[in-house]
Amino acid sequence: MRALVTGGAGYIGSSISNYLLDKGHEVIIVDNLSTGTIHNVPKEAKFYKFDIVNSKKITKIFLEKKIDIVFHFAAFINNEESLKRPKKYYDNNYKKGKIFFENCIKNNVKKFIYSSTAAVYGNKNFKINEKERLNPISPYSKSKLKLENFLIKNKKKISCIILRYFNVAGVDKKLRCGFYTKKGSNLILNLCFALKKKNIFTVNGNDYETRDGTPIRDYIHVQDLAEIHLLAAKKILKKNFFKIFNCGYGHGYSVMEILKKFNFYSNSKIRYVIGKRRKNDIVISIADPKKIIQFLKWRPKHQNLEHVVKSSLKWYLKHI
């Protein structure tokens, strides 16, 4: 399999690129390095530094290489930033994505795995399956859903799997790639940073309608997510279809539970304060993974929270 990976210098894109290479597949990465880093790009991958809307350069790749499938990760993902800069997220995540996919179709590349988000569901206080009503509440989630809808409108022309990620955690098992940023919307990253810098960690609100007052998320390990992508690619290369799947484990942890387990597994004590709620923050987000388990015959292998925390610490304390 020869895969074109957009956003392959980012946290998730690089992790999945490494996994594909480990399994003997060829990987071509396109990334403008606006949020990703060259340090994440696998040496075995062919790397091109340019924006995905550069149709001339993308077309050149399609003419020179026979691309079997496209994995599209290129996007801005900071939910909080999107509230302040909605146009940035609309333009980058939707408009650029649309131009890119149109160029793929024009060049007869029509098999896609699209990296979407569980944030398209909004607030739900139960396990979410793929048939639930969609209710994106931030510019970030709206931009991701808008590109989903573009793909759906073109479903007769293409073969596509949309993967709606819940909260992705952990790092590549060989510690080859991860986050290089100092802050973001990833809870475990922010805890690692607080530990290294001995900062006081802010818990954004403790008055939510949850078991301890803090938001609850379903955390899926990036290595399990990588396996999902490969299984999905193998399916779609054999047969044409269009499907949407949730990517999660079906159980969640609250912010406070993660904080306590982080302190336990790291043998540390991060001091924390209770701050204000974040605007438009989702209260509970837990996947119903039955559909993806049945269709891909996928079984989670990395649900151990201790492994998530310790591997993340090993990576982040070295690189942030």
Secondary structure by P-SEA (a helix, b strand, c coil): cbbbbcccccaaaaaaaaaaaaabbbbbbbbccccccccccccccccccccccaaaaaaaaaaaccccbbbbccccccaaaaaacaaaaaaaccaaaaaaaaaaaaacccbbbbbcccccccccccccccccbbbbccaaaaaaaaaaaaaaaacccbbbbbbbccbbbbccccccccccccccccaaaaaaaaaaaccccccccccccccccbbbbbbbbaaaaaaaaaaaaaaaaaccccccccccccccccaaaaaaaaaaaacbbbbbbbbccccccccbbbbcaaaaaaacccccccccaaaaaaaaaacccccc
